[in-house]
Amino acid sequence: MKAWIVLMLALALPMAVQAEEAKEGDVPKVSYISLTPPLVGNYGLDGSPKLRVYKADIALRVAGPQAAKAVKDNEPLIRNQLVALFAQQTTETMNNVDAKEKLRQEALKQTQQVMSDETGKPIVDDLLFNNLIIQ
């Protein structure tokens, strides 16, 4: 029985040390903020009679609870900027994988610009398309 207790303590010690190191690390916790509801709108308004629609489910990666709160506080501005960006897209930029990556990077850049204008810092580390549906 004593051997069993010693074994359990020996196995638990490394976990206790790791937990203590994590407390001392003071690394900001990463958060993902989903823009809900998803963005939905028209794109490719180039005079074609065919209606083109997108639905974008977007998440923003930030570090720390204060950054998450700042993004939530400014979500209407972010959504407005992204809707305007998506409306400017053409059929080619929405159907091409490489062009979608450029669109994601431009969306990130514009989101960071909105946050810089409002808070003085870009705050948003990354922008992810969880789902991007085009018709």
N, C-alpha and C positions, 0 to 999 in steps of 0.2 A: 504494500500500500504506500509506503514512504517513497519507494522508487517511482511509483506512478505519479505522485504529487511533484516530485523533483523533475520528472520528465515533462509534465504539463507546464511547470514554471519555466523550464528551459526553452520550451517551444513558444511560450507567450512573451518572453523577454525581447526578442527581435521586433515583434509587432509593437510593443510599447515604445521602443526606441524610435521606430519609424513614425509613430504618431507624434511623439515629442518633436522630432525634426520637422514634421509638416507644420506644427504650430509655430516653430521658430522661423520657418522659411518666409513668411509674410508675403507670399506670392498672390497677386490678385486672382480671384476666382473668375473663370471665364463663364459668361452667360450668353445664351442665344435668345434673342427677342424676335418672335414671329410677328410680322405685320399682319394683323387679322382685322377684318376679313382679307382674303387674297385680293390683289389688284386685278381688276377686270376692266377691259376697255377695247377700243378699236385701234387698229394700226394700219399702216400702208394706205393712208387716204391720199392716193395719187390720181384720183379721177376715175378709177376703175369702179364699175357698178357693183362689183362683188364686195360684200361686207367681210372684213377680216377682224377676228376677235382674238384676244389673248387673255389668259388667266395665269397670273404669276403668284406663286406662294413663296414668299421671301422671308429669310431669317437674317438677322444682323448679329454678328459676334462682337461682344464688348468685354472689357475686363473690369470687374468690380461692380458692386451694387449701385454706386453713385453714377457710373456711366450708364447702367441699365435704366435708372430713373431719368436721367437726362434724355435718353433716346425716347422713352415713353412720353415724356413731357413734350417732345418735339415731333412726335409721330405724324401729326397732320401735315406739317411742313415737308417731312420726308416723303410721305405718300404723294403729296402734290407734285413734288419734283420728279418722282419716279413715274407717275402717270404721264406727265408731260414728256419725259424721255421715251417711254414706250410708244406714245402716240406718234412720235417722229420716225419710228422704225419703218423699214420697207420689208417687203416679202422676203428679199434675199437675206437681210440681217436676222430675220426671225427663223429662217429655215436652215441656215448654215451653222454647223457646230462651232467653227472658229469665230464666226460673227457673234454667236451667242456669248462666247467667252469675252469678247470685246465689249458687248453690251453689259455683261456682269461687271466688268472692270469700270466701265463708264458710270454705271449705277452706283458702285462703291465710291467712286471719285465725287460724284454729285452729292451723295449722302454725307460724305465727310465734309464737303463744302458747306452744306446746310448746318451741320453741327459746329463747324468752325465759326460760321457767322453768328450762330446763336449762343455758343458757350465759350468760344475762344480756343477750343481744341477739337481735333477731328473725331475723337472718341471711338468711332466705329472702326474695328480692326478688319472686318471682312463682311462681305455680303454674299449670301448663298441663295441659289435658286433651289428650293426644295422640290418645286414642281413648276414647270413652264409649259402650258398647253396653248397651242395656237390652232386656229381654224381659218 
